[in-house]
Amino acid sequence: MMTIDGWPHDVTATCGEPNGGLEWRFHREHTAFSHFEFDLRFPGGSETAQIRAPLKGHAWIYEWTGRRLQRDGRLSLATLNQFVARTPSRIELWAELLDANRRPVPQANARWIIDEELPMSVIADDLAVMLRSSGRLDARVRLDFNDSQDHHWYVSEFAHELDSDPAGLTPRPAVLDPLARIVGRPFADAARETDFGPYGEREQLNPRPIDLNPGPGAWLIYLRANDRVLSRPRVVNGSEAPRMAPTALGRAMLSDPSERSAVLAALVDRALADPGHEDSREIIRSIAKLAVSLNGLPPSTFDVFRLLETFPLLGPMILYGAAANEIEPILRLADNLKMAWCLVPQSYWKEAWEVWGEHFSATFPDNLGDVAKLMTGKRAALLHHEPSLAPLLGMSGSSEPITVIANSFLNRSGDRIRTEISNPFRPRFEALLPNWPFGRQFWRAADAPILAARIARGEMTEPLGDDELTAIKDIARAHPRYFTAAFAAQFGAW
């Protein structure tokens, strides 16, 4: 109920059910707006004062216009900036990644305390990392307020699907974005994005199928608005047979979909068997070029990036062969795959360093000083973006005892450590981890860099479970200072 007292003249309200006099009734579950807007009319009727007052109700997610997002509504990474979470009091917002069967994924969750209002754009990076860590294009994160109400919303990678019918492609739901454009990538040269023109106001207001013949062979078609990918990529076959792809990677990507993953794995396996060969370097550079070109497309769009999870030499070979300005987007691939750079054993980093060092030395035999600067520059760029790699790249680690580093971490950040999540590292790896001299509720955070360092040193070859990998990446991201210091100290503790 909203009541206006003390105003002797007319009042006009934009929402609510009139209840006699200057009263309006609102139903909590069905009210579409977060604010009550009304006009106070002055005598004579020519002037008004516009007033906007918040409506107290359940915690909810709203559009910035004030309209409620329906229960079980869907948000996307590209549209998060259009929404805001509003609460009647201090309440926790909970997010959890769902697996393909809609069950929560262990360790893949986050929470934020909201005191009346939180723009969803503030937590967009956290949601993107959680969503993309699954390695699935159709993954979803479920949002829920910790207020005993059974209200959920879902975040997905894309806001739209491109439905296919004989007449073409139709965006579902309808697109309302003035910057939307139709773009595509040919499988034969997937690093090349072609702009087919705007998906303009006329098409958006009167949706009709996109009739597109992109060119020879198979293409990925999607809608883009600057660096935001609006729709899930859709495979479209051109009217002509595919032409010869310019690279070995392109030829592998043109394989039959049922065989493509195996063909790509065989290609990478062959390249890494002799990584110094010219053909191998060409394959590795093609993968790097594709990675740098993504511009908002998740890496899981392309099967070839999943091979970074199973071929540990591939990542270091790509990075040391990349230009300095390409290193950061290549490192970002790990955020969206089931891998972490700090878990790649040191032997592979050393091998990649030697392979590329020998290549550049043979190419520029009269400029070995410049070659040395080139290689050390690549290493410096890697460390700038991923400091935890220092011991893997031959840099000395901390001389402080690990217990001192851990105690300093607790003193500095104890109130920010999530203690409600179970520790996935114990009892499975109990023998490899310290018996910490502080509360067990902090051991998950303390254990993560220790186990990571033991894996990187080659002391453990047993594969990590998804929950263990997720926890290591979560701690590395949430507490980078501690993770880097403890990882280096443990790595150097021979």
N, C-alpha and C positions, 0 to 999 in steps of 0.2 A: 504494500500500500504506500502510495506517495500522497502526502497532504501538503498544501500550500496555505500557510496562515499569515494573516496580517496584510493581505493585499486586497484593497476594496474594489478593484476593477476587473476587467475580463482577463482570462488566461487561456491561451491556446496551446495544447500539448501535441507533440508529434507521435506519441506512442502511449500505450496503456489503455485500459478499459475504464471509461468514466464511471464513477461510483457515487455521483451526486455531489453538488457543491464543487469545492476545489479538491476533490479526491480522485485518484486513479488507482485501479487495482492491477497487479501484475502476478502472473503465475510463474513461479520459479522455473519450472521445467520447460516452459514454452515461450518465455520471454526471449525475443531475438536480439535485444540490444543491451549494452552494458551501461548506458546512461539514459537518464530521463531528460529530454530536451523540451523546453516550453518557452513561450513568449509572454511577457508581462505587457499588457496594453495600457497605455496612458490615456487619460481623458481626451476625447476628441478622436481617438482611433488612428491618428496619423503617425505616431511614434510607438515603438516597441523596444523592450529590452530582452535579448535572448539569453537564457540561462541554461546551463548544462550541469546536471547533478548525477553522481554515480549511483547506480542501483546495486544494493547489497544482495548477493545471492550466492550460489555455489561457486567455487573456483571453476573457471572455464577458460577456453581459448577463443579469442575474438579476432575478427578482422579489425584493422586500425580504424575503419569507419564506425566501429561500435557494434557491428552485427555479429551474432554468435556463429561460430563454426558448429555445424550440427554434430551431435553425438556420433561417435564412430567415424567422424569425418576424416578426410585425407589431406595431408600437407605434403609438399615436396621440398627438396633442398633449394630449388630455384624460387620457391614462393614463400619461404619462411619469413622473409622481411615484410610480408603483408599481414603478419599476425602478431598478437600480443597475448600473453597469459595474464589473467587478472584474478585476484583472490580477495575474499572479504577480510582476511587476516593473514598472519604469517603461516604459510603452508609449503610443504615440500612437493615439488614436481618430480616424478619418477619416470625414467625412460629405460626400456629394456629391448634388446634385439631379439627378434623372433626367428626361429629356424623355419625350414620349409614346411614343417607340420604345425606351425604357429605356437610352438612352445618356447619359453624363454631360454636363451643361450647362456649357460653358466659364465659368470665373470663379465659378460658384455652388458653392463648397465651403468647408469649414471643418475645423479640426483642434484637438484638445485633448490635452495630455499628462496621462496618468493614472498616478498613483503608488499602485497597489493598489486604490483605490476612488474612484468619482465618481458621485454621485447624478444620474440623468438629468434631474431637475428643474432642476439648475444650468445646463444648456445648453438648456433648453426654449425660451427666447426666441430664441436663435440658430437653432435648428431651425425655429421657427415662421416667422421672417423668410425663411429660405432656402426653405422649403416654399411659402409664400404668394407669394413674388416671382414665381413662375411664372405666376400668374393662372389656374391650373387647379385645380378642386376635387379632382381625382383625382391630383394630383402626389404623387410619393414621393421621399423622401431615403434613400439607401442608407448604412448604417453598416458600417464594417469596421475592425478593429484592424490596425495596421501590424506584424504579427508573422509574416508569410509563411504564415499559415493562410488557407484559402479559406472563411472564415465571414462571412456577411452577415446583416444585419437591416434592416428597412425601417420608416420612419416615415411615416405618412400623416396627413391632416387629421382623419379620423374613425375611431373605433374600430369602428363598426357600419354596416351597410347595412340598409335597410328593404326586404325582398323583398316583392313584391306578388303576391297570388294572389286568386282570387274571394272567399275568406273574409276578406281584409283584408291588413294589413301585419305581417310577422314579422321581428324583429331578427335579423341574422346577423353575427357569432356572438351567442350569448345574452348578455343584459345582466345584470350583477351589480353594481348600484349602487343603494344605498338612496335616493338623492336623485333618481333618474330620473323625469322627467315627460314627458308627451306634449304637445307644443305645435305651433302652426301659425300661418301668416301668409296672409291672403287676397291674391291678386295685385292685387285692386282697391284694397287699402289695406295695402301690404306693411310699412309702419312699425308696424302694430298686431299684436302677438304675442298669441295667445289660448292660455290654459292649459286643456287638456282633462282634466287630472287626473294622478295619479301612475301610473307604470308600476311597480306595487308588487311586493312579495316573492312573492305568489302567482303573478303573471304571469311573473316572472323565473325561478322554480323550475320552473314548468310552462308553458313558452312556448307561446302560441297566438296566432293572428293578432289584430291590433288592428282591431276592426270600428268604423270611425269615419266618420261623415257630418259633416264639419266645418261645412258651410254652403253657401250659394250660390256657384257659380263654382269656379275653380281655386284650390288652396291648396298651400303648401309645408308639409309635415308632417315633424317631426323630434323626436328625444329630446334633452332638455336636463337638466343637473344644475347648478343655480345658473348660473354664467357659463360652464360647459363645455357645448359642443354635442357630444353623444355620437354621433349618427348623421348620415349624409349626408342632406340634405333631399330629400324625395321629393314629386313633384307628385301630388296627389290631387284629383280632380274631385268636387265635391259633387253631390247628387242634383238640385239645382235649378239653373236657368239663372242666370248671373251678374247681379247687380243693377248699376245704374248706378254707376260708380266716382265717388268724391267729388272727385277731382282729375284734371287732364290727364295726370299721370304714371300714375295708376292705370288710366286708360282705355287708355293706350299699353301698359301691362304686360298687359292682357287680350287683346292682339292674338294672332293665331295664332303659335305658337312659331317657325315658319319665317320669319315677317315681323317678329317683335318687335324685333330689333336695328335693322332699317332704320327702323321706326316711331319707336323711341326716338331714333335719330340725327336724324331729321327734326324731332322735337319740340324737341330741344336746339338744333339749328341755327336753328330759327325763334325760339326764346327769345333766343339770343345775337345775332341780327340786330338786335334792338331790346331790349337788356337793361334799359332803363329803364321799359319798359311794365309795367303792373300784372300782366298775364297772365304775362309773362316772369318777374317776381319770384316769382309764385306757383309756377311750375314749379321754379325754383331752390330755393325754400324747401322744397318737397316732397322734393327730392333730399337736402337737408341733413337733414331730419327722418328719412328712411330711414337715412342714414349714422349718425346718433346712436343709432338704435334697435338696431343690429346685435347688441351684447352677446355677442360671441363668434362670430357667423356671419362667415365670410370675405366680403369685399366681392365676390369673384368669383361669389358666389351670385346676384347681380343684374347683368344685362347693362348697366344704366344707368351703373354705376360705371366700366365700361371706356371710356366716352366721355370720362372725364378724360384719357385717354391721347391722344385725337385732337382734342379741343376745348380748347386751352390757356386760353381765357378762362373756361371753366366753373369751374375750381378757385378762382381768385381771387373770382369772383362768389359762389360758395357761402360762402367763408370770410368775406368782408366783410359778407355778409348774415346771418351766424350770430351767436347770442348768445355771450358770452365763454366760458361753460361748455361750449359745443358745439364750440369750435375744436379742442381737442385730439383728440377722436375723429375729426373730419373730416380733420385732418392725418395721422392714422394710416392713412387709406386708401392713401396712397402706398406704405406698406411692403408692401402686398399687391397692387400693380398695377405695370405696366411704365411707370412714370413717377417723377419726383422733383420736388418743389416748387421746388428751386433751379434747375431747368432750364426753368421757365416764364419766358419773356422778360419783362423789366421793363415793357414797354408794356402787357401785359395786367393786371399788378398796378395800374398807374396808371389804366387805364380802369375797372377795377372800383371803385377808390377814388372816382373821380369820379362814377360812376353812383350808388353808394349814398350818397355825400355829398350829391349833388343831391336824391336822394329824401328823405333825412332833413331837409334844409334846407327843402324844400317842405312837408313834413308838419308841421314845427315851426318856422314862420318867426319866431315870437317868442322862440325859445329857441336861437338860433344858437350861443351859448356852450356849451350842453349838447350840441348836435350835434357841436361840435368835440371835446368831451371824449369823446363816444361813439366817434367815429372813431379818435381817438388811443388810446383804450382797446382797441379791436379790434386796432390795430397792435401795441400792447404785448403783448397776449395771443398774437398770432402769433409775436412775437420771443421770448417766454418759452419757447414750446415748440419753435420752429424758428429759433435764432439766426442761422443762415446766410442767412436771408432779409433781413437788415438792409439791404444795398445795394439790393436789389430794391424795398424799401419806402421808399427815399429817405433812409436813414440813412448817414452818412459812414463810409467804410471805414478800414482801417489805413493809416498813413503810412509804415510800414516797408517797405523793399524786399522783394520776394518771395524773393530768395535768402537774405536774413537770416532770414525766417520759416521757410523750408525747412530751413536749417542748424540752427536752433534746434529744429525738430521732430526731426531726426535725432539731435541730441545728447540729446534728452529721451526719445525713443521708438524709437531705432534697433533695439533688441533685440526690439521687439514688432512690427516691420514684417514682413509676410510677403514674403519675397524669392524663394520658390520658384515663384510664380505668374507666368506670362508677362504682358507688358504689352500690353493690347489696343489701346492708343492710338497705338502706333507700329508701322510707319512711316506709317500712314494720315494721322495729324494732325501729323506731324513739323514742318511749317512753322508750326503754331500754338503749339508748345510750346517751353519753354526748353531750352537745352543746359546741363543742370545740372552744377555743378562737383563732383559726387560719383558714387559707383558706380552703374552702370545698374540694378543689382538693386533700387535704391530708387526708380527713376523712376516705376513704376506708381503708387505712393502719392503721389509728389510731383506727378505730372501731373493727377490726377483733378480737384482744385478749379480748376486753371487752365483746363482744357477746359470745365468746367461754367460758369465765369464768362463765357467767350467765347460760349457758347451763349446764356446769359441776356442778354447784351448785344446779341444779334442778329447777331453776326459770322459765325455758322455756322447754316445752315438745313438742312443735310444730316442726315437722321435717323440717330440712333445705332443700332448693332447691339445685340442683346440682351446680348452679352458686355461691350460698352463701358458700357452703362447699369448692368449688374450691378456692374461694377468701381467706378463712381462711387458708387453707393449703398453698396457695401461699405466703401470708404474713408471716406465721410462718417459711417458708423456706427461704424467701428473707431477712427477718429482725429478726433473732432468738433472738438477745439480747433484742430488744424492746418487742417482743411478750412475751418472758418469764417473763420479769419484769412487764409489764402491766397486763398480765394474773394473776400473783400472787397477785398484788396489788388489782385488782378488786375482786378476789376470797376472799381475806381477808376483803373486805369492807362490813361487815355485817351492 
